[in-house]
Amino acid sequence: MSNLRFGGQAAGLEGIIFLAAHGFDFADLNLNEIEKIRLEESEMLKAARKAGMFFTAHAPDLRVDNEDGRQRIGEAVGYAELFKPRTITIHPILAPRSNTPEKIALKIREVGALAVMAESYGARISCENTSEDPVDMKAVLDANPGVVLTVDIGHSELLSDENKSLGFIKAYPDRIGHIHIHDNIGGDTYHEDLHLPLGEGRIDFAPILLALRKLSQEITITFEMPRQKAYEGLLWLRERELT
């Protein structure tokens, strides 16, 4: 049996119903839309329980090294307890080109504080690569043993001659906590991230998915694209026996 579990994004009841009806294993809460989620939280929980689905979550796309970002991410991590997500993805932005050593140290401390909060209800903070190379994640993982990685396969196609996903998996096999999947055509900046449906870019997904299947832990994979395209992506992977 495969260790891979597939999910899609949701910020309301409609998303849960769609994912459940199309054979997904979990819903990835988009906490950028936390106020919308609050309006339907009870119905979302009931629908997920009925379908046998679980949750992961993505914190607001804000920075942990400024006061407003820290506060809003912290509030989202606290709120997420209601859904008991397995992981909560954040963007620590740890590439040296974007930081000073002092700023990186601050970010590592703030990630640790968020991890303590999440661990209090059984979740794990998962640090996503945006423009980082694998080595850039070493310090935050060394400092925070409970923190894991979200490997974004699409982001890994940027700022590199080859996709960096296999590098993350090889460097941190026991710390891979979550995956974001979408296609891309490469680029020299993070802003060239296109989040294409699978098969519409240049990424060779087969070696990445096969490497993930060799890991000992269960791996959750979120399709980061509109729900219908996510379902088509799931079928695309099934056709290629990559699930």
C-alpha positions in Angstrom: 0.0 0.0 0.0 1.3 3.5 -0.9 2.3 5.9 1.8 1.1 8.9 -0.2 -2.1 10.7 0.7 -3.6 13.4 -1.6 -5.6 16.5 -0.8 -6.7 19.9 -2.1 -7.2 23.3 -0.7 -10.3 24.4 1.1 -11.6 27.5 2.8 -15.2 26.6 3.2 -17.8 23.8 3.1 -18.0 23.8 -0.7 -14.3 22.8 -0.8 -14.8 19.9 1.7 -17.8 18.6 -0.3 -15.9 18.7 -3.6 -12.8 17.0 -2.2 -14.8 14.3 -0.5 -16.8 13.6 -3.6 -13.7 13.3 -5.7 -11.8 10.8 -3.6 -9.3 13.0 -1.8 -7.9 12.0 1.5 -7.7 15.3 3.2 -8.4 19.0 3.0 -5.7 21.6 3.3 -7.1 24.6 5.1 -6.2 27.9 3.5 -5.8 30.1 6.6 -5.4 33.2 4.4 -9.2 33.0 4.4 -9.7 32.4 8.1 -12.7 34.7 8.4 -14.5 32.7 5.7 -13.6 29.4 7.4 -15.0 30.7 10.7 -18.4 31.1 9.1 -18.7 27.5 8.1 -16.3 25.7 10.6 -19.0 23.5 12.2 -20.3 22.3 8.8 -16.8 21.8 7.5 -15.9 19.6 10.5 -19.1 17.5 10.1 -18.6 17.0 6.4 -15.0 16.0 6.9 -15.8 13.5 9.6 -18.6 12.0 7.5 -16.2 11.5 4.6 -13.4 10.2 6.8 -11.1 13.0 5.8 -8.5 14.7 7.9 -6.9 18.2 7.7 -3.6 19.9 7.1 -3.3 23.7 7.0 -1.4 26.6 5.4 -0.8 29.6 7.6 -1.3 33.1 6.1 1.4 34.1 3.6 3.1 36.6 5.9 6.5 37.0 7.4 7.5 35.7 10.8 10.1 38.5 11.2 7.7 41.4 11.6 5.2 42.1 14.3 2.0 42.0 12.2 3.0 38.8 10.4 4.0 37.1 13.7 0.7 38.0 15.3 -1.5 36.9 12.4 0.3 33.6 11.9 0.2 32.9 15.6 -3.6 33.6 15.7 -4.0 31.2 12.7 -2.0 28.5 14.4 -4.1 28.9 17.5 -7.4 28.8 15.6 -6.4 25.7 13.6 -6.5 23.7 16.8 -10.3 23.3 16.1 -9.5 21.2 13.0 -6.5 19.2 14.5 -4.4 19.5 11.3 -1.5 17.2 11.0 0.8 19.9 9.7 0.7 23.7 9.4 2.8 25.1 6.6 4.5 28.4 6.9 6.9 30.4 4.7 10.0 31.2 6.8 12.0 32.6 3.8 15.4 31.5 4.8 17.5 32.0 1.6 20.7 33.9 2.5 20.0 36.3 -0.5 16.9 37.6 1.4 18.4 37.8 4.9 21.1 38.9 7.3 22.4 36.3 9.8 20.5 38.2 12.5 17.3 38.0 10.6 17.7 34.3 10.1 18.3 33.8 13.8 15.1 35.7 14.6 13.1 33.7 12.1 14.4 30.4 13.6 13.3 31.5 17.1 9.9 32.5 15.9 9.4 29.2 14.1 10.3 27.5 17.3 7.6 29.5 19.2 5.0 28.5 16.6 6.1 24.9 16.8 5.5 24.8 20.6 2.0 26.2 20.1 1.2 23.7 17.3 2.7 20.7 19.2 0.4 21.5 22.2 -2.5 20.0 20.2 -0.6 17.5 18.1 0.2 19.4 15.0 3.6 20.2 13.5 4.9 23.4 11.9 6.2 22.6 8.4 8.6 25.0 6.7 8.0 25.4 3.0 10.7 26.2 0.5 10.1 29.3 -1.6 13.5 30.1 -3.1 15.7 28.1 -0.6 18.2 25.5 -1.5 18.2 22.4 0.7 21.1 23.6 2.8 19.2 26.7 3.7 16.8 24.7 5.8 19.4 23.0 8.0 19.6 25.6 10.7 15.8 25.8 11.4 15.5 22.0 11.5 18.6 21.6 13.7 17.3 24.2 16.2 13.7 22.8 16.2 13.5 19.0 16.3 9.7 19.0 16.0 9.6 21.1 12.9 9.3 19.4 9.5 9.5 20.4 5.8 6.9 21.2 3.2 8.7 20.5 -0.1 7.0 22.6 -2.8 7.8 20.7 -6.0 6.8 23.7 -8.2 8.9 26.2 -6.2 11.8 23.7 -6.5 11.9 24.3 -10.2 12.8 28.0 -9.8 16.2 29.5 -9.4 17.9 26.2 -10.3 19.0 24.3 -13.4 17.3 21.2 -12.0 14.4 20.6 -9.7 15.5 20.8 -6.0 12.9 18.4 -4.6 15.1 15.4 -4.7 17.8 17.3 -2.9 15.4 18.1 -0.1 14.3 14.5 0.1 17.8 13.2 0.1 19.1 15.7 2.7 16.2 15.4 5.1 14.3 12.0 4.5 13.0 11.8 8.1 11.9 15.5 8.1 9.6 15.5 5.1 6.3 16.4 6.5 4.2 17.6 3.6 4.3 18.2 -0.1 2.9 20.9 -2.4 2.5 19.7 -6.0 2.0 21.9 -9.1 3.9 22.3 -12.4 6.2 25.1 -13.4 8.5 26.1 -16.3 11.4 27.4 -14.2 12.6 31.0 -13.8 15.2 33.2 -12.2 13.0 34.7 -9.5 10.4 33.4 -7.1 7.8 35.7 -8.8 7.9 33.5 -11.9 6.0 30.8 -9.9 3.1 29.8 -12.2 1.3 27.0 -10.2 0.4 25.2 -13.5 -1.7 22.0 -13.7 0.3 18.9 -13.9 1.7 18.2 -17.3 1.6 21.8 -18.4 5.1 22.6 -17.3 8.5 20.9 -17.5 8.7 19.1 -14.2 9.5 15.4 -14.3 7.3 14.2 -11.4 8.1 10.5 -11.6 11.4 10.4 -9.8 10.1 12.7 -7.1 7.0 10.7 -6.4 8.9 7.5 -6.5 11.5 8.9 -4.0 8.6 9.9 -1.7 7.1 6.4 -1.9 10.4 5.0 -0.5 10.1 7.1 2.7 9.0 5.3 5.8 6.5 8.0 7.0 3.1 8.8 5.5 3.3 11.7 3.1 0.5 14.2 2.5 0.5 15.9 -0.8 -1.6 19.0 -1.6 -2.5 20.0 -5.1 -1.9 23.8 -5.1 -4.3 24.8 -7.9 -8.1 25.2 -8.4 -10.1 22.2 -7.3 -11.1 20.9 -10.7 -7.5 21.1 -11.9 -6.5 19.3 -8.6 -8.8 16.4 -9.4 -7.5 16.3 -13.0 -4.0 16.2 -11.5 -4.9 13.3 -9.3 -6.2 11.4 -12.3 -3.0 12.4 -14.2 -0.9 10.8 -11.5 -3.1 7.7 -11.3 -2.8 7.2 -15.0 1.0 7.1 -14.6 0.9 4.9 -11.5 2.5 7.6 -9.4 0.0 7.5 -6.5 
